[in-house]
Amino acid sequence: MIIASNFKTNHTRESAKEYLVKLNHFVKENSIKEDILIFPPSTALDNYKLENTIKIGVQNAYPTDKGSFTGEVGFTQIDEFDIKTILVGHSERRHILKESDELIVKKYNFYKDKCYKIVYCIGEPKEVRNEGLEKVLEYNFSQLDGIDLSYENLIVAYEPVWAIGTGVSATKEDIEETLSALRKSIKAPLLYGGSVKVDNLKEILEIEDCDGVLVGTASWEVENFKEMVKIAHEL
């Protein structure tokens, strides 16, 4: 089971440290064995001392060791903190920041060559969902063009765009149907993301082809996230 938190543009170095100290204590005291991934903003990266089950990742990085890419973070800056986990293809980077499929595939291949654990995000907008499962799968598999699905450190996160940050999660039936269809072609762990909350987490994690969740807003408060980890652990 994988429980991941995407801080997005939230938390400072100080507040992230406070969060991780509390989370780490909780994991240690309760002998939590589930895999926990935390994606803080790049300004909050540090050499944290954490239990082996907690891994820090980056929300984004440019496909370069270093160079003249103003405002970007490359492999050299990440490697300083011994980080080996990255989010690639999140819908907010695709739709708000207009990252092209070409750039996303380039990032994937670059960090695959560095042996990173890659959480690769896919997901459809509402108008595609309204056209039915066949169109949903067609859209999501198009986002996987050029991606090596056999890569051993790949995790695929299915996040319907219309459910991210809206407070409206996909129904259990929608999630179950989509993950089941994706599973036929994807052997990597499958996560669900999109308005995951304490109240609906158990129901989502009980879906047969769901290997965990990628949580945004509901994970930004450490007490909420600890409760989510507890629910996953008890399952």
N, C-alpha and C positions, 0 to 999 in steps of 0.2 A: 504494500500500500504506500502511495506517495502523496504527501500533503504539502503543497507548495503555496507560498505567499509572494505575490507581486506587489511591492510597496508603491510602484509607479513613481509619481513625483511627490512623494511624501516621506517624512522622517529626515532628520538631520543626523550627523555622525553621533551626536550626543544621545538623541532619542533612540536611534537604532541600537546603540550599545546597551542602553537601559532595557530595551525590548529583548535583545538577545541574551542578556544576563538572566532575565526572568524566565525566558523560554528554556534556556539551557538548564537552569536549576530544576524546572518542572520535568524536563525530559530525564534528567539524571535521577531525581527522587522517585519517579514513577516507572523507571526501567522501560522507557518507551523505545520500541525497536523499529517503528515505522520510519521510512525515509522522509526527512523533512528538508525542503528546499526553500531558501529565503532569497528573494531578489530585491535588495535595497537599491536606492539610487547610487550612481557611481561616486558621488561626493561623500557617501557614508561607508565606503569600503574601508576595511581595516583588517589587521591580523587578529581576528577574534579567536579565542580559545574555546572551542565548543566540543560537545560530544560527537562521536564519529557518525551518528545518525543525522546530524544537522550539517547541511552543506550550504555555503553562500555562493550565489551566482550573480551574473550581471544581466541587466535587462536588455542590453544592447551593446554592440561593439562593432567597430569598422573592420573590414577584412584586410588588416595590415598589421605588420609587426610594429612599425612606427612610420612617421612621414609627415607630409604637409597637408593635413586634413583638419583644418581649423574647427574646433568645437567637438571633435570626435575623440573617442578612446580606443586605443588599439591593444593588441596582444601584450606588448611590453608593459603597459600600465596595469593591466589585469594580473599579469604573471607576478608582479611585485607582491601581490597578496595571496599567491598560490591558489588562485581560483581556477577551477576547471569545469564550470557549469555556465551555460548561457541560454537565454531566451532568444529565439529567432522567429520572425514572421508574425509577431503579435499584431492583432487587427488595428490597434491604434497607430502602429508604425506603418501599416499598409494603407489605412484609410485617412488618417489625419496627417501623417507626415509623408504620405505619398511614396513610400518605398516601392520600387518596382519588383516584379517577380525575379528579374535578372539579378538585382542587387541582393535580394533575399537568398537566392540559390548560391550566389557567390559567398555570402556570409556563412551559409551552412557548410559549404565545401571547405572553406578556409579553416573553420573551427573544428570540423571533422578531421582534417589533416593534423590538427593539434591535439586530437584525441579527447576533445571536450565532451561532456555530457550535454546534449542539445535537447532542449524542450522546444519543439517545433510546433507553432500554432497555426491552426486552420479554422475556418468558420465562415458561414454564409450570412448575407444580409437578409432582412425580413422578406423582401420581395422574392428572393429565391426560395426561402422556406415555404412561402405561400403557394409555390408551384408544385410542391410535393417532393417526396423522397428521392426520386430519380434525378431531379434537377439539383437537389441538395448534394447528392453524392458526386454528380458531375462537376459541380462548382468546387467542392472540397478536394477532389482528386486532381483538379487542374492546379490547385495550389501545391500539390506534391510533385508536379512535373520537375524533373531534374534532381530530385531528392533520393538518396540511396536509402531505401526503407529497410535494408538489411544491416545497416550500421548498428553495431552492438550497443552504442551509447546513446541511441535515439529514444526520445520519449515524445509522443504526439499528443498535443493538447487540443481537443475539439472545443472551440469557444464560439458559439453562434453570435455573430456581431450584435444582433438585436437584443441579446440578453446581457451584454457586458455593461456594467455600471448603471443599468436601468432599474434594477430591483425586480425585474421580471425574469425568472429562470425558465428555461425550456421545461415542458412537462416531463415527467418520468418516462412516459411512453415515447416522446420525441427523442429523448436522450438514449433510451434503450434501443430504439429502432436504428438510430444513426450509428451508435457505437457498434452494434451487432453487424451492420453492413460494412463498416470500416474494418472490423476485425478480420473479415474474409481476406483482406489484402495486406493488413498491417499486423505484424507479430510483435512489434514494440509495445511497451506499456501505453495504454490510452487513458488520458486524463479528461475530465470534463471541467470547463470553466464557464462562468456567466451567471452572475448574481447568486453564487453559492453562499449560503448562510448557515449559522448554527442550526436553525430550524429545519432546513431541508438537506443537510449534509448526510445524515444516516440513510435517508431514502435514496440519495444519489449513489452512495458508496455500496449499497446493496445490489445495484445493477450488475448483472453477471460480467459484462465486458468492460466495466469501469475499474481501472486500476488506481484511481486516486483523483484528486482535484487540484486545480490551479485557482486560487482565491485572490480576489482583489480587495475591494472596500472592506468586507467583513473581517479581513485578517489584519487590518492596520492597528487595531487595538490588541495588545498582547493577551489580555484575558479572554477575548473572543477566540483568538487563534489557539490558545491553550485548550479551550473547551473543544475545539474542532479536533485537535490532536488526540484528546481523550476519547472522543467518540470513535475515531478511527481505530485507536488502540483497543477499545472494548469490542469492536467488531472482529 
